[in-house]
Amino acid sequence: MNETVFTLPPFVTVYIPAQRNAVISQIVAGLVSLTALLSLLAAMIVMKKRYRHTHFQAYFVCLLLANTMQAWAVIMSLKWVEHGGVVDGPFCSAQGGIKMGGNLGTAVWSFVISLHLFNLLFLRYKTPKLISWGTVVFGWSFIFSLVFLGPVGIQTVARGPYFGIAGHSCWITVNYHLQQAFLEYFFEYFAVVVNFFLHIATFLRVRGNLLRVEGRWRVRWVPPGESWQLALGRDFTDSAMLRLARHMIWYPVAYAITIVPISVTRLSDFCGMALPLWADALTGCIFDLGGFINVVLFFGARHFFPEASSLPEFTEQRKCDVDKIVAQHGVEPFTLRCSVTDTELEQERETELREKELRENELRDAQSSPRRRTSQLSVNSVTPLTGNYF
């Protein structure tokens, strides 16, 4: 009977100067993110503005906390820089667990925010506060369950510790490749792909390209330079949130920008391909700056958030007859009712036209008669006076 033989990870990894510099660069990126995150969290405590209609603030705080865990896990590598290498032990396991929790949390809460905005702006469904808080509790429970599942339920003596030395720091060790792929990478890539499609659909909905007519979804495209026609199918909710949706779409884009580069290095590692150390350091720094990027996007988004008290209820529905005409002809119709006042106004206009014609005729007669009188009465005329001029 064949038995799988595992090579246990080393208990000590010594840095060479280039590796040490690479780790220091990632620590600097982590410090930048942590400083920005803590500053924003402190500012949000002081802020009086609350987005009660969207529950966005609760989900965004969870995302910031996940980014804080990521940044803190990177900063913990200061100990390895001080020692000149990574040493396996409780501190290393703690770093691996915090790192996994931060990475999972970023993926989960990015997805929750995208799903919430889709639910709010695309489906027009107002989420009850109970569901919002239930989502927060379930989300963090799910994250920590996956983190503790490894060392509690998956770790074996033959394969060694679940969290340990992995590369230049600590994470899930090499003997748990499937767990690396399905308990972390899968959720990160799932969030990237699904977030992209959710935000695109939401943006098209509030822009007016997607219309719901008689229970069916229809796509509406207009020629370049005639995008103003889309406003004809846009209601008040769309107009109020269009600028916000245009800005919020950068959240999944920013998350993808931080994930895709490091995914290349991860895929190369899975395939056994060696990449230059500078490439590993660069992709790691980009990934570790995710928290800083979210903070920058948040301060930009503040200019796009309308006041919560001015927003309509998101359960309002369009009228089917108007949507049908908009979808077919691209123009929202309006009608004018004929009334007694309208008839009187038309009669007044006809009277004014007749009076105007009479005045013009009198003016033409007045312009022609003085010339005849001047010819008859002029004392300097050499023409004999004729006719009765009295």
Secondary structure, DSSP 8 states (H G I E B T S, - for coil): ----------SEEE--HHHHHHHHHHHHHHHHHHHHHHHHHHHHHH-----TTT-HHHHHHHHHHHHHHHHHHHHTTHHHHHHTEEE-SHHHHHHHHHHHHHHHHHHHHHHHHHHHHIIIIIS-----HHHHHHHHHHHHHHHHHHHHHIIIII-BTTTB-SEEEETTEEEE-GGGHHHHIIIIIHHHHHHHHHHHHHHHHHHHHHHTSEEEETTEEEE----TT-GGGGGGG--HHHHHHHHHHHHHTHHHHHHHHHHHHHHHHHHHHHTT----HHHHHHHHHHHHTHHHHHHHHHHHHTTT---GGGS--TT----HHHHHHHHHHS---------HHHHHHHHHHHHHHHHHHHHHHHHHHHHHHHHHHHHHH-TT--S---S---
